[in-house]
Amino acid sequence: MASPPGITNPREQLSPAEVHDCFTPTELIIYEDLQFSPRGRGWKDALDGFFDLNGELPVNPDGGLKSFGYPIGASGIRMLYESWLQFHGRAGKRQLENPKLGLAHNLGGQSYQCVVGVGIV
């Protein structure tokens, strides 16, 4: 998967990002698929704090799917809502100082028929 249209350097252009973290390995793969990290480095960037709330590219500042009980069907809307909260200064304790350009990534379906949606906010 390449970067979303209009994004040439996601590591520098995006903040925040909401990604479909249904499983820990999935989140790491998404970091690399969306070019947030070079191949094989997603785990290292995560351990280095790159994706933390105060990191260079905050990912899932709201805690991601696991903090919401994985609301199947509503996951994508919740991700967009988090972006809206961030850009309107209403995210409370998890509010980012200067959100730039947000990305919401959601996927679902059976392994043989998966649908992926990426929205730029």
VOGU-3710 file (C-alpha; in Angstrom, 3 decimals, decimal comma):
1> masppgitnp> 0,000/0,000/0,000  1,345/3,434/-0,869  0,853/6,687/0,968  -2,562/8,326/0,591  -2,885/10,739/-2,384  -1,156/14,074/-1,823  0,982/12,749/1,007  4,624/12,437/0,020  6,189/12,076/3,479  3,651/10,747/6,009
11> reqlspaevh> 6,207/10,779/8,848  6,416/14,568/8,585  3,098/15,612/7,051  0,632/13,772/9,300  -0,343/14,361/12,899  -2,477/12,717/14,262  -3,304/9,316/12,773  -5,955/6,819/13,801  -5,207/3,293/12,612  -7,059/-0,006/12,833
21> dcftptelii> -5,195/-1,628/15,736  -7,363/-4,734/16,095  -4,206/-6,710/16,946  -0,743/-5,459/17,893  0,936/-7,001/14,824  -1,710/-5,407/12,589  -0,877/-1,958/13,924  2,829/-2,498/13,273  2,112/-3,686/9,720  -0,077/-0,634/9,116
31> yedlqfsprg> 2,761/1,678/10,236  4,871/0,193/7,481  2,108/-0,106/4,852  1,226/3,588/5,243  4,935/4,470/5,184  4,963/5,840/8,726  7,993/3,564/9,217  10,386/1,913/6,779  9,837/-1,841/6,280  10,919/-3,778/9,334
41> rgwkdaldgf> 11,163/-0,685/11,589  7,581/-0,228/12,818  8,317/-2,042/16,078  11,465/0,031/16,662  9,692/3,338/16,031  6,928/2,249/18,422  9,444/1,392/21,158  11,297/4,675/20,535  8,083/6,647/21,209  7,657/7,940/17,655
51> fdlngelpvn> 3,900/7,167/17,752  3,253/8,247/21,359  0,955/11,151/22,239  3,999/13,436/22,468  5,886/11,664/19,665  6,604/12,933/16,193  3,535/11,221/14,706  0,907/10,543/17,393  -1,083/7,434/16,471  -4,366/6,550/18,193
61> pdgglksfgy> -4,216/9,331/20,787  -7,584/8,089/22,069  -6,198/4,628/22,859  -7,356/2,946/19,652  -9,830/0,121/19,206  -8,805/-1,735/22,342  -9,830/1,175/24,564  -13,297/1,258/22,992  -14,191/-2,426/23,114  -13,812/-2,689/19,332
71> pigasgirml> -17,163/-1,274/18,171  -17,426/-3,216/14,906  -19,174/-1,142/12,270  -18,641/2,103/14,170  -14,839/1,973/14,272  -14,260/4,231/11,266  -16,737/6,848/12,442  -15,138/6,872/15,892  -11,717/7,417/14,296  -13,002/10,363/12,270
81> yeswlqfhgr> -14,648/11,761/15,399  -11,331/11,626/17,261  -9,752/13,596/14,425  -12,573/16,140/14,638  -12,025/16,478/18,402  -8,299/17,049/17,865  -8,788/19,727/15,215  -11,411/21,528/17,290  -9,326/21,481/20,483  -11,822/19,244/22,305
91> agkrqlenpk> -9,771/16,092/22,950  -9,214/16,829/26,639  -6,129/15,259/28,242  -5,081/13,721/24,940  -5,251/17,004/23,004  -2,306/17,495/20,671  -0,602/20,865/20,732  -0,634/21,578/16,989  -2,446/18,952/14,929  -1,485/19,304/11,257
101> lglahnlggq> -3,180/16,826/8,973  -5,050/13,799/10,283  -5,413/10,325/8,843  -8,025/7,725/9,756  -7,398/4,143/8,565  -9,988/1,416/8,966  -10,244/-2,096/7,595  -12,662/-4,946/7,852  -14,173/-7,999/6,265  -13,075/-11,540/5,712
111> syqcvvgvgi> -9,440/-12,310/4,970  -10,311/-13,089/1,361  -12,423/-9,940/0,934  -11,013/-7,084/2,988  -12,042/-3,449/2,623  -9,698/-0,646/3,624  -10,711/2,974/4,027  -8,299/5,848/4,516  -9,517/9,378/5,168  -7,450/12,540/5,324
121> v> -8,793/15,221/7,655
//
